[in-house]
């Protein structure tokens, strides 16, 4: 496992340390792992490059909207599926899994036409809706599996005390769902952050495009060390987000395990 971690971590570490090198040291032969002279000039150049700050803001905005839409739709859908146990609900879960098997490029034209009909082309909301088609089925499936494991006795006890369905969900089920909410949120953010196809189709205007589309365009007219700094920024943000959510995983899992026990 340590070997696997090293194989995955070394390329990112090399990308990160190279972004702090000078242009000459970046192209040195043989290459060096650690820079001789550390500099942050590459990051200041990236931030001053036209369109990069706006693209970063577009990525954050789109990922946030997409995640909120996925959670708002997946939470009640998954809870209703696991608590009512209807045949339609079971078919709905299977249908959600089937949609995950469809390549996104296969629905590119009809989805873009639908978003255009809603007058949402070149808007963060339109792109967020496109990203939701990817993250929502997985979110429903994951949350359904989690809600299925929540003991019904807890809700029955609250019902005896006079709590209604809404109060039981908000006060009992939702606090126990912190681990799965974190997992679903991370998956939704990553799906929106790294996507290239939907921004290219839904946002034809470069002004509104996120960082995932802007970065390949930068590679043609900026230096290698500056481009690596841009890649480091784009890659570091999801990693930091995951580390923040990881703490919530541990707290939520401990609470869930204690209640189940």
N, C-alpha and C positions, 0 to 999 in steps of 0.2 A: 504493500500500500504506500509506503514511503517513496518507493521508486516511481509509482504512478503519480504521486503528488509532485515529485520533482520534475517529471517529464512535462506535466501541465504548467508548473509554476515558472520554470526557467525561461521559456519564451516571453512570458509577460514581464518577468524581472529584467530581462535583457532589453525589452522595449522601454521599460520605465527608466532604467539607468542610461540608456542611449539618448533619451530625450533631454538629459542634462549635459550632454557632450557638446563640444564645439563642432562646427562643420568639418574641419580638417580631421578631428579625431573620429567623427562618425564614419568617414570614408577611409580610415587608416587600414593598411594591410601590413601585417595581420591585425585583425580587429582585437580590441581590448574589451574586457567585460565591464570593468569599472572605469569611469572617466578620470583622467588625470586632473583636469580642471573642471569643477562643477559650476554650472551656470544655469540660470533660469531665463536666459534671454529667449530661448525657444518658446517658452510658455507666454512670455509677454508679446512676442511676435504673433503667435497664434491668436491671442486675445485681441490684438490690434488688426488682424486680417478681416477684411470686409466680409460680412455675412456670418462669421463664425459665432459671435455672441448671440445673434438672432436665431441661428440654427439650434444652438444649445437650449435657448428658451423655448423654441418650438418643440424640441424633443421632450423637455420636461412637461410642458403643457399637455401635449398629446398623450404621453404616458400616464399622466395623472387623470385626465378625463377618461381614458380607456379603462384604467383600473377601477375608478369609481363606478362606471357603468357596469362593468363585469360583476363587482361586488353587489351592487344594487339589484341586479337581476338574478344572480346565482344564489344568493342567500335565501330569499323567499322561495325560489323554485326548488332548491335542494331540500329545504325544510318541509315543504308541502309534499314532496315526493316520498320522503321517509316517514312522515307521520300519517298520511292518509292511505298509503299503500294501494292506490288505485291502479288498474291495469293500464290506463292511459299514462300514468306517471312512469311506470316501468318501460313502456314503449318510448316515452320521451327520453329517458336516460340512454337507452340503446341508440336512439336516433342521434343524440348528442355525440356519442362515441363514433358513429358512422361519419358524421361531418368532420371529425378530426382526421379521417383517412383520406379526405378529398384534398388534392394538392391545391394550394391557394391560387396558383396560376390558372387553374381550370375555371375558376369563378371570377377571374379578374375583370373580364369585359362586362358580364351582367351586374356585378357588384358596383363597378364604376358607373354604369348606366343608371343604376338605382340611386346612387348618391348624387349624380348629376340631376336626376329628376326631382330630388329633394332640395336642389339649389345649395348643396353643401360642398361643392368642389372648391378647393383652395381655402378650406376652413379647418381648424383643429378638430371641430366636432365631427366633420365628415371622415377625417382620417381615424379618429378615435372609434367611430362606429365600425370602420373596416377592420381595425385591430380587434375589436370585440368579437367579431366572427371567428377569430382564432382562439382567443383566450376564454370566451364564455363556455363553450362545451366542456373543456377540461375543468374549469372552475366548478361547474354544476356537478360533474362526476366526482371530483375530489370532496366537495362539501357534502354530497349525498352519502358517501362512504363514512365520513366523520359523524354526521348526524345520526346515521344508523347505529353507531356504537354508543351514543349517549343513552344512558339508562332511562327508560320511561318512568321508573319509580320516582325520579326526582320531580318530573312534571306532574305526576299524579299527586304527590305530596303537596305541591304548590296549589293544585286544583282544589284539594280538600280545604286549604286555607283561604279559598275564595279568589285565587288569581285566575284571570282570563287567559285565553291563548296568547294574546299579545304580550301581556305582562310576564307570562311564563317564558316566552321566547327571549324577551329583552333582559329579564333578570336572572335567568338560569342558563339557557342554552347559549346565548351569545357570549357571555363571559367565559364559558368553557371552550369557546371556539377560537380562542386567540391563536393557537398553533396553526390551524388550517387557514385562518384568515391571513396570517403572515405568509404561508406558502402560496396561497392563491394570489396574493398581492404581488409577490416577487415574480411569479410566472407571468402575470399580466404586464408588469412593468418591463420585464425582459423581452416579452413578445413584441411590445410596442417600440422598445428602445433600439433593438437590433434589426427591425424589419426594413427591407429595402424596396420590396415590390409595391406595397400599398402607397407609401409616400410618393413613389415615382408616378403612379397612376392617378392618385387623388389630388396631388398637389403639383400641378405642372409649372406653377410660378415658383422660381427659385427662392423668392423672398420668403415663402411660407414653408419651405422644405426643412426637415429636421436634419440633425447631424449625420445620421446614417446615410443620407443621400448627398449631403454637402461634402463629406470627407473624400469620396472618390473623385469629386471635381477638383478638390484642392491639390491632389497628387500631381496634377499636370503642370502646375505653375508655382509651387513653393518648394523650398529645399527639403532634403530628406530628413534632416534633424528636426525641422519645424513640423513636418508632417508626422513624424513619430511622436512629437509632443502632443499634437492634436489627437492621435490615436490613444495615447496614454490617458488623456482627459476623458475621452469617450468610453474607454474601458474601465477606468477607475471608479466612475460614478456608480454603475451597477454593482460593483464589488463592495463599495462602501455601503450602499443601500442594503445589500444582502447581510453584511456584518451587523448593521443596525437591527434588521429583522431577526437575526439569529438570536439575539438576546431575548426578544419576545417569544421565540420558539421555546427557549428553555424555561422561561417563567410560565408560559401557558401550558407546556407539557407537564410541568411539576404540579400545577393546579389541577389539570385534568386527571392526572394519575392519582392524586390524593382524593379527589371526589369519587372516582371509580372504585378506589380501594375501600 
